[in-house]
Amino acid sequence: MVHRREILTKKEQIAQDVFLRKLDIKKNKTENPIIVAMIGLVGSGKSSVAHELAKHIGATVIEGDGIRIKLRKLGERFERARAIAENVAVEVVKKGGNVILDSDFIDAKKRASLREKVRKTNVRVVFICTYTDFDVMIGRALTADYRNQADDFFGGASSKWEGSEQSNGAVVKVREMWRRTPQHYLWKNKVGGQWVIKNPPCAVLADIDTTNPEEWKREVRRCAKKLLG
């Protein structure tokens, strides 16, 4: 086992039950159940790709941040958010749905944990990697629309920033983007320096550049065709 048997606390179990109960489970359109796990930096377009693909293959999007919001409201820590997402994914599949996990699976142990959780089922696990121009990622983190999403995970986060409370979420999101950048990008000391996207850390169904909406949506349709085929 990648992780020892994980027993949820009472609050974690409540968060899991509430999250699952509020999910609108979509009937899958594929021959066999599929779990798609996203790989991508904060602001890379994971959520947009996840929701677009879900429409084509009949999938329920499980947002890691949504689970953390439930845990935060209960005063619980986030350590088992991954385990809760895995448990919910298995339950959705049992109910006849496909799943797209909107969380960053750059970590090898996290990918292995997911595979282990579904190892004895007929569920197919695939990974999709998203990336975009670095300026685009920063812009997405700083937009007013993002700051005004009061129920967003980052929107409820706190920071040492002494400006308006409304902008705290954007500050934290940029901080998390910078913190995790070395996992996704390599620094090249050319022309003053630039970040260059790394190759995906595992076999992926697609490596999608989300900079151009028309182009990435075409790529999502190609992914759906592969999964439905």
C-alpha positions as protocol buffer text, in pm:
chain_id: "A"
residue {
  index: 1
  type: MET
  ca { x: 0 y: 0 z: 0 }
}
residue {
  index: 2
  type: VAL
  ca { x: 117 y: 352 z: -79 }
}
residue {
  index: 3
  type: HIS
  ca { x: -55 y: 482 z: 233 }
}
residue {
  index: 4
  type: ARG
  ca { x: -138 y: 297 z: 550 }
}
residue {
  index: 5
  type: ARG
  ca { x: -506 y: 232 z: 605 }
}
residue {
  index: 6
  type: GLU
  ca { x: -652 y: 576 z: 660 }
}
residue {
  index: 7
  type: ILE
  ca { x: -931 y: 621 z: 910 }
}
residue {
  index: 8
  type: LEU
  ca { x: -1112 y: 952 z: 880 }
}
residue {
  index: 9
  type: THR
  ca { x: -1185 y: 1160 z: 1187 }
}
residue {
  index: 10
  type: LYS
  ca { x: -1547 y: 1236 z: 1266 }
}
residue {
  index: 11
  type: LYS
  ca { x: -1520 y: 1581 z: 1108 }
}
residue {
  index: 12
  type: GLU
  ca { x: -1346 y: 1441 z: 801 }
}
residue {
  index: 13
  type: GLN
  ca { x: -1621 y: 1183 z: 760 }
}
residue {
  index: 14
  type: ILE
  ca { x: -1884 y: 1456 z: 787 }
}
residue {
  index: 15
  type: ALA
  ca { x: -1703 y: 1663 z: 524 }
}
residue {
  index: 16
  type: GLN
  ca { x: -1685 y: 1360 z: 294 }
}
residue {
  index: 17
  type: ASP
  ca { x: -2054 y: 1276 z: 341 }
}
residue {
  index: 18
  type: VAL
  ca { x: -2166 y: 1634 z: 281 }
}
residue {
  index: 19
  type: PHE
  ca { x: -1946 y: 1672 z: -26 }
}
residue {
  index: 20
  type: LEU
  ca { x: -2072 y: 1345 z: -178 }
}
residue {
  index: 21
  type: ARG
  ca { x: -2434 y: 1421 z: -99 }
}
residue {
  index: 22
  type: LYS
  ca { x: -2418 y: 1755 z: -280 }
}
residue {
  index: 23
  type: LEU
  ca { x: -2253 y: 1616 z: -594 }
}
residue {
  index: 24
  type: ASP
  ca { x: -2462 y: 1609 z: -909 }
}
residue {
  index: 25
  type: ILE
  ca { x: -2347 y: 1272 z: -1042 }
}
residue {
  index: 26
  type: LYS
  ca { x: -2354 y: 1250 z: -1421 }
}
residue {
  index: 27
  type: LYS
  ca { x: -2418 y: 919 z: -1596 }
}
residue {
  index: 28
  type: ASN
  ca { x: -2109 y: 811 z: -1783 }
}
residue {
  index: 29
  type: LYS
  ca { x: -2100 y: 796 z: -2163 }
}
residue {
  index: 30
  type: THR
  ca { x: -1805 y: 559 z: -2190 }
}
residue {
  index: 31
  type: GLU
  ca { x: -1807 y: 183 z: -2228 }
}
residue {
  index: 32
  type: ASN
  ca { x: -1616 y: 135 z: -1902 }
}
residue {
  index: 33
  type: PRO
  ca { x: -1579 y: 374 z: -1606 }
}
residue {
  index: 34
  type: ILE
  ca { x: -1296 y: 624 z: -1623 }
}
residue {
  index: 35
  type: ILE
  ca { x: -1120 y: 843 z: -1368 }
}
residue {
  index: 36
  type: VAL
  ca { x: -930 y: 1134 z: -1520 }
}
residue {
  index: 37
  type: ALA
  ca { x: -676 y: 1299 z: -1290 }
}
residue {
  index: 38
  type: MET
  ca { x: -539 y: 1642 z: -1377 }
}
residue {
  index: 39
  type: ILE
  ca { x: -177 y: 1755 z: -1362 }
}
residue {
  index: 40
  type: GLY
  ca { x: -107 y: 2127 z: -1367 }
}
residue {
  index: 41
  type: LEU
  ca { x: 14 y: 2431 z: -1178 }
}
residue {
  index: 42
  type: VAL
  ca { x: -224 y: 2676 z: -1012 }
}
residue {
  index: 43
  type: GLY
  ca { x: -374 y: 2888 z: -1291 }
}
residue {
  index: 44
  type: SER
  ca { x: -279 y: 2644 z: -1568 }
}
residue {
  index: 45
  type: GLY
  ca { x: -640 y: 2579 z: -1668 }
}
residue {
  index: 46
  type: LYS
  ca { x: -705 y: 2248 z: -1491 }
}
residue {
  index: 47
  type: SER
  ca { x: -1058 y: 2340 z: -1386 }
}
residue {
  index: 48
  type: SER
  ca { x: -1161 y: 2474 z: -1726 }
}
residue {
  index: 49
  type: VAL
  ca { x: -1037 y: 2161 z: -1903 }
}
residue {
  index: 50
  type: ALA
  ca { x: -1195 y: 1935 z: -1640 }
}
residue {
  index: 51
  type: HIS
  ca { x: -1541 y: 2089 z: -1674 }
}
residue {
  index: 52
  type: GLU
  ca { x: -1524 y: 2099 z: -2053 }
}
residue {
  index: 53
  type: LEU
  ca { x: -1418 y: 1734 z: -2079 }
}
residue {
  index: 54
  type: ALA
  ca { x: -1685 y: 1631 z: -1828 }
}
residue {
  index: 55
  type: LYS
  ca { x: -1959 y: 1749 z: -2064 }
}
residue {
  index: 56
  type: HIS
  ca { x: -1830 y: 1523 z: -2342 }
}
residue {
  index: 57
  type: ILE
  ca { x: -1773 y: 1198 z: -2151 }
}
residue {
  index: 58
  type: GLY
  ca { x: -2042 y: 1219 z: -1884 }
}
residue {
  index: 59
  type: ALA
  ca { x: -1823 y: 1281 z: -1581 }
}
residue {
  index: 60
  type: THR
  ca { x: -1854 y: 1434 z: -1237 }
}
residue {
  index: 61
  type: VAL
  ca { x: -1582 y: 1684 z: -1147 }
}
residue {
  index: 62
  type: ILE
  ca { x: -1444 y: 1641 z: -796 }
}
residue {
  index: 63
  type: GLU
  ca { x: -1266 y: 1959 z: -692 }
}
residue {
  index: 64
  type: GLY
  ca { x: -993 y: 1921 z: -432 }
}
residue {
  index: 65
  type: ASP
  ca { x: -1046 y: 2281 z: -322 }
}
residue {
  index: 66
  type: GLY
  ca { x: -1415 y: 2209 z: -267 }
}
residue {
  index: 67
  type: ILE
  ca { x: -1326 y: 1933 z: -23 }
}
residue {
  index: 68
  type: ARG
  ca { x: -1081 y: 2163 z: 157 }
}
residue {
  index: 69
  type: ILE
  ca { x: -1352 y: 2426 z: 192 }
}
residue {
  index: 70
  type: LYS
  ca { x: -1574 y: 2171 z: 368 }
}
residue {
  index: 71
  type: LEU
  ca { x: -1286 y: 2073 z: 598 }
}
residue {
  index: 72
  type: ARG
  ca { x: -1204 y: 2437 z: 674 }
}
residue {
  index: 73
  type: LYS
  ca { x: -1564 y: 2511 z: 773 }
}
residue {
  index: 74
  type: LEU
  ca { x: -1546 y: 2224 z: 1022 }
}
residue {
  index: 75
  type: GLY
  ca { x: -1213 y: 2346 z: 1161 }
}
residue {
  index: 76
  type: GLU
  ca { x: -1035 y: 2039 z: 1028 }
}
residue {
  index: 77
  type: ARG
  ca { x: -693 y: 2022 z: 865 }
}
residue {
  index: 78
  type: PHE
  ca { x: -642 y: 1928 z: 500 }
}
residue {
  index: 79
  type: GLU
  ca { x: -412 y: 1624 z: 530 }
}
residue {
  index: 80
  type: ARG
  ca { x: -677 y: 1373 z: 424 }
}
residue {
  index: 81
  type: ALA
  ca { x: -837 y: 1580 z: 149 }
}
residue {
  index: 82
  type: ARG
  ca { x: -667 y: 1346 z: -99 }
}
residue {
  index: 83
  type: ALA
  ca { x: -811 y: 1036 z: 72 }
}
residue {
  index: 84
  type: ILE
  ca { x: -1158 y: 1193 z: 74 }
}
residue {
  index: 85
  type: ALA
  ca { x: -1133 y: 1273 z: -297 }
}
residue {
  index: 86
  type: GLU
  ca { x: -1033 y: 912 z: -369 }
}
residue {
  index: 87
  type: ASN
  ca { x: -1321 y: 776 z: -160 }
}
residue {
  index: 88
  type: VAL
  ca { x: -1572 y: 1005 z: -328 }
}
residue {
  index: 89
  type: ALA
  ca { x: -1439 y: 909 z: -673 }
}
residue {
  index: 90
  type: VAL
  ca { x: -1493 y: 540 z: -599 }
}
residue {
  index: 91
  type: GLU
  ca { x: -1848 y: 608 z: -480 }
}
residue {
  index: 92
  type: VAL
  ca { x: -1928 y: 809 z: -793 }
}
residue {
  index: 93
  type: VAL
  ca { x: -1804 y: 523 z: -1013 }
}
residue {
  index: 94
  type: LYS
  ca { x: -2020 y: 279 z: -817 }
}
residue {
  index: 95
  type: LYS
  ca { x: -2319 y: 499 z: -895 }
}
residue {
  index: 96
  type: GLY
  ca { x: -2251 y: 477 z: -1270 }
}
residue {
  index: 97
  type: GLY
  ca { x: -2046 y: 791 z: -1325 }
}
residue {
  index: 98
  type: ASN
  ca { x: -1707 y: 882 z: -1459 }
}
residue {
  index: 99
  type: VAL
  ca { x: -1486 y: 1111 z: -1251 }
}
residue {
  index: 100
  type: ILE
  ca { x: -1249 y: 1397 z: -1323 }
}
residue {
  index: 101
  type: LEU
  ca { x: -1028 y: 1485 z: -1028 }
}
residue {
  index: 102
  type: ASP
  ca { x: -958 y: 1859 z: -1040 }
}
residue {
  index: 103
  type: SER
  ca { x: -642 y: 1858 z: -832 }
}
residue {
  index: 104
  type: ASP
  ca { x: -270 y: 1856 z: -912 }
}
residue {
  index: 105
  type: PHE
  ca { x: -135 y: 1501 z: -950 }
}
residue {
  index: 106
  type: ILE
  ca { x: 224 y: 1607 z: -1012 }
}
residue {
  index: 107
  type: ASP
  ca { x: 330 y: 1408 z: -705 }
}
residue {
  index: 108
  type: ALA
  ca { x: 416 y: 1043 z: -783 }
}
residue {
  index: 109
  type: LYS
  ca { x: 288 y: 920 z: -448 }
}
residue {
  index: 110
  type: LYS
  ca { x: -46 y: 1086 z: -507 }
}
residue {
  index: 111
  type: ARG
  ca { x: -79 y: 917 z: -847 }
}
residue {
  index: 112
  type: ALA
  ca { x: 20 y: 582 z: -699 }
}
residue {
  index: 113
  type: SER
  ca { x: -235 y: 622 z: -419 }
}
residue {
  index: 114
  type: LEU
  ca { x: -514 y: 676 z: -671 }
}
residue {
  index: 115
  type: ARG
  ca { x: -411 y: 374 z: -876 }
}
residue {
  index: 116
  type: GLU
  ca { x: -398 y: 160 z: -563 }
}
residue {
  index: 117
  type: LYS
  ca { x: -744 y: 271 z: -454 }
}
residue {
  index: 118
  type: VAL
  ca { x: -901 y: 148 z: -781 }
}
residue {
  index: 119
  type: ARG
  ca { x: -663 y: -141 z: -851 }
}
residue {
  index: 120
  type: LYS
  ca { x: -922 y: -414 z: -795 }
}
residue {
  index: 121
  type: THR
  ca { x: -1189 y: -249 z: -1008 }
}
residue {
  index: 122
  type: ASN
  ca { x: -1235 y: -219 z: -1384 }
}
residue {
  index: 123
  type: VAL
  ca { x: -1185 y: 158 z: -1367 }
}
residue {
  index: 124
  type: ARG
  ca { x: -941 y: 308 z: -1615 }
}
residue {
  index: 125
  type: VAL
  ca { x: -722 y: 585 z: -1470 }
}
residue {
  index: 126
  type: VAL
  ca { x: -575 y: 841 z: -1711 }
}
residue {
  index: 127
  type: PHE
  ca { x: -391 y: 1169 z: -1660 }
}
residue {
  index: 128
  type: ILE
  ca { x: -419 y: 1499 z: -1846 }
}
residue {
  index: 129
  type: CYS
  ca { x: -156 y: 1772 z: -1809 }
}
residue {
  index: 130
  type: THR
  ca { x: -238 y: 2142 z: -1851 }
}
residue {
  index: 131
  type: TYR
  ca { x: -5 y: 2438 z: -1889 }
}
residue {
  index: 132
  type: THR
  ca { x: -9 y: 2791 z: -2027 }
}
residue {
  index: 133
  type: ASP
  ca { x: 202 y: 3101 z: -2080 }
}
residue {
  index: 134
  type: PHE
  ca { x: 344 y: 3219 z: -1746 }
}
residue {
  index: 135
  type: ASP
  ca { x: 196 y: 3567 z: -1783 }
}
residue {
  index: 136
  type: VAL
  ca { x: -145 y: 3413 z: -1844 }
}
residue {
  index: 137
  type: MET
  ca { x: -123 y: 3216 z: -1519 }
}
residue {
  index: 138
  type: ILE
  ca { x: -36 y: 3529 z: -1322 }
}
residue {
  index: 139
  type: GLY
  ca { x: -317 y: 3720 z: -1489 }
}
residue {
  index: 140
  type: ARG
  ca { x: -568 y: 3450 z: -1401 }
}
residue {
  index: 141
  type: ALA
  ca { x: -462 y: 3469 z: -1037 }
}
residue {
  index: 142
  type: LEU
  ca { x: -508 y: 3846 z: -1022 }
}
residue {
  index: 143
  type: THR
  ca { x: -839 y: 3898 z: -1202 }
}
residue {
  index: 144
  type: ALA
  ca { x: -1119 y: 4074 z: -1018 }
}
residue {
  index: 145
  type: ASP
  ca { x: -1358 y: 3789 z: -1100 }
}
residue {
  index: 146
  type: TYR
  ca { x: -1134 y: 3552 z: -908 }
}
residue {
  index: 147
  type: ARG
  ca { x: -1108 y: 3778 z: -603 }
}
residue {
  index: 148
  type: ASN
  ca { x: -1484 y: 3813 z: -583 }
}
residue {
  index: 149
  type: GLN
  ca { x: -1553 y: 3440 z: -560 }
}
residue {
  index: 150
  type: ALA
  ca { x: -1631 y: 3432 z: -190 }
}
residue {
  index: 151
  type: ASP
  ca { x: -1686 y: 3056 z: -181 }
}
residue {
  index: 152
  type: ASP
  ca { x: -1360 y: 2977 z: -359 }
}
residue {
  index: 153
  type: PHE
  ca { x: -1092 y: 2796 z: -159 }
}
residue {
  index: 154
  type: PHE
  ca { x: -831 y: 3067 z: -207 }
}
residue {
  index: 155
  type: GLY
  ca { x: -1093 y: 3338 z: -156 }
}
residue {
  index: 156
  type: GLY
  ca { x: -1127 y: 3221 z: 204 }
}
residue {
  index: 157
  type: ALA
  ca { x: -754 y: 3192 z: 263 }
}
residue {
  index: 158
  type: SER
  ca { x: -547 y: 3436 z: 467 }
}
residue {
  index: 159
  type: SER
  ca { x: -205 y: 3590 z: 414 }
}
residue {
  index: 160
  type: LYS
  ca { x: 31 y: 3845 z: 567 }
}
residue {
  index: 161
  type: TRP
  ca { x: -64 y: 4091 z: 293 }
}
residue {
  index: 162
  type: GLU
  ca { x: -185 y: 4411 z: 460 }
}
residue {
  index: 163
  type: GLY
  ca { x: -396 y: 4537 z: 172 }
}
residue {
  index: 164
  type: SER
  ca { x: -766 y: 4480 z: 128 }
}
residue {
  index: 165
  type: GLU
  ca { x: -910 y: 4152 z: 256 }
}
residue {
  index: 166
  type: GLN
  ca { x: -1071 y: 4105 z: -84 }
}
residue {
  index: 167
  type: SER
  ca { x: -731 y: 4058 z: -245 }
}
residue {
  index: 168
  type: ASN
  ca { x: -600 y: 3804 z: 9 }
}
residue {
  index: 169
  type: GLY
  ca { x: -718 y: 3514 z: -205 }
}
residue {
  index: 170
  type: ALA
  ca { x: -529 y: 3639 z: -508 }
}
residue {
  index: 171
  type: VAL
  ca { x: -213 y: 3686 z: -301 }
}
residue {
  index: 172
  type: VAL
  ca { x: -233 y: 3331 z: -166 }
}
residue {
  index: 173
  type: LYS
  ca { x: -301 y: 3189 z: -511 }
}
residue {
  index: 174
  type: VAL
  ca { x: 7 y: 3360 z: -658 }
}
residue {
  index: 175
  type: ARG
  ca { x: 212 y: 3242 z: -359 }
}
residue {
  index: 176
  type: GLU
  ca { x: 103 y: 2882 z: -420 }
}
residue {
  index: 177
  type: MET
  ca { x: 177 y: 2916 z: -791 }
}
residue {
  index: 178
  type: TRP
  ca { x: 533 y: 3032 z: -721 }
}
residue {
  index: 179
  type: ARG
  ca { x: 585 y: 2769 z: -450 }
}
residue {
  index: 180
  type: ARG
  ca { x: 494 y: 2484 z: -683 }
}
residue {
  index: 181
  type: THR
  ca { x: 653 y: 2623 z: -1000 }
}
residue {
  index: 182
  type: PRO
  ca { x: 974 y: 2412 z: -971 }
}
residue {
  index: 183
  type: GLN
  ca { x: 762 y: 2096 z: -981 }
}
residue {
  index: 184
  type: HIS
  ca { x: 625 y: 2190 z: -1321 }
}
residue {
  index: 185
  type: TYR
  ca { x: 885 y: 2417 z: -1482 }
}
residue {
  index: 186
  type: LEU
  ca { x: 1261 y: 2431 z: -1535 }
}
residue {
  index: 187
  type: TRP
  ca { x: 1452 y: 2759 z: -1503 }
}
residue {
  index: 188
  type: LYS
  ca { x: 1657 y: 2839 z: -1813 }
}
residue {
  index: 189
  type: ASN
  ca { x: 1916 y: 3114 z: -1772 }
}
residue {
  index: 190
  type: LYS
  ca { x: 1869 y: 3256 z: -2122 }
}
residue {
  index: 191
  type: VAL
  ca { x: 1766 y: 3604 z: -2234 }
}
residue {
  index: 192
  type: GLY
  ca { x: 1744 y: 3718 z: -1873 }
}
residue {
  index: 193
  type: GLY
  ca { x: 1597 y: 3387 z: -1759 }
}
residue {
  index: 194
  type: GLN
  ca { x: 1272 y: 3208 z: -1825 }
}
residue {
  index: 195
  type: TRP
  ca { x: 1064 y: 2919 z: -1696 }
}
residue {
  index: 196
  type: VAL
  ca { x: 1023 y: 2628 z: -1940 }
}
residue {
  index: 197
  type: ILE
  ca { x: 754 y: 2363 z: -1890 }
}
residue {
  index: 198
  type: LYS
  ca { x: 883 y: 2021 z: -1792 }
}
residue {
  index: 199
  type: ASN
  ca { x: 772 y: 1704 z: -1964 }
}
residue {
  index: 200
  type: PRO
  ca { x: 476 y: 1536 z: -1788 }
}
residue {
  index: 201
  type: PRO
  ca { x: 593 y: 1314 z: -1500 }
}
residue {
  index: 202
  type: CYS
  ca { x: 399 y: 1014 z: -1629 }
}
residue {
  index: 203
  type: ALA
  ca { x: 217 y: 888 z: -1937 }
}
residue {
  index: 204
  type: VAL
  ca { x: -68 y: 1128 z: -2016 }
}
residue {
  index: 205
  type: LEU
  ca { x: -368 y: 1120 z: -2244 }
}
residue {
  index: 206
  type: ALA
  ca { x: -288 y: 1476 z: -2350 }
}
residue {
  index: 207
  type: ASP
  ca { x: -60 y: 1767 z: -2271 }
}
residue {
  index: 208
  type: ILE
  ca { x: -287 y: 2072 z: -2321 }
}
residue {
  index: 209
  type: ASP
  ca { x: -178 y: 2433 z: -2363 }
}
residue {
  index: 210
  type: THR
  ca { x: -474 y: 2638 z: -2234 }
}
residue {
  index: 211
  type: THR
  ca { x: -347 y: 2977 z: -2353 }
}
residue {
  index: 212
  type: ASN
  ca { x: -585 y: 2984 z: -2652 }
}
residue {
  index: 213
  type: PRO
  ca { x: -947 y: 2886 z: -2568 }
}
residue {
  index: 214
  type: GLU
  ca { x: -1034 y: 2766 z: -2918 }
}
residue {
  index: 215
  type: GLU
  ca { x: -728 y: 2547 z: -2942 }
}
residue {
  index: 216
  type: TRP
  ca { x: -756 y: 2384 z: -2599 }
}
residue {
  index: 217
  type: LYS
  ca { x: -1125 y: 2311 z: -2649 }
}
residue {
  index: 218
  type: ARG
  ca { x: -1041 y: 2133 z: -2974 }
}
residue {
  index: 219
  type: GLU
  ca { x: -782 y: 1929 z: -2784 }
}
residue {
  index: 220
  type: VAL
  ca { x: -1042 y: 1843 z: -2519 }
}
residue {
  index: 221
  type: ARG
  ca { x: -1275 y: 1715 z: -2791 }
}
residue {
  index: 222
  type: ARG
  ca { x: -992 y: 1496 z: -2921 }
}
residue {
  index: 223
  type: CYS
  ca { x: -940 y: 1360 z: -2570 }
}
residue {
  index: 224
  type: ALA
  ca { x: -1311 y: 1286 z: -2539 }
}
residue {
  index: 225
  type: LYS
  ca { x: -1307 y: 1101 z: -2871 }
}
residue {
  index: 226
  type: LYS
  ca { x: -1022 y: 880 z: -2744 }
}
residue {
  index: 227
  type: LEU
  ca { x: -1205 y: 805 z: -2420 }
}
residue {
  index: 228
  type: LEU
  ca { x: -1536 y: 737 z: -2589 }
}
residue {
  index: 229
  type: GLY
  ca { x: -1379 y: 523 z: -2862 }
}
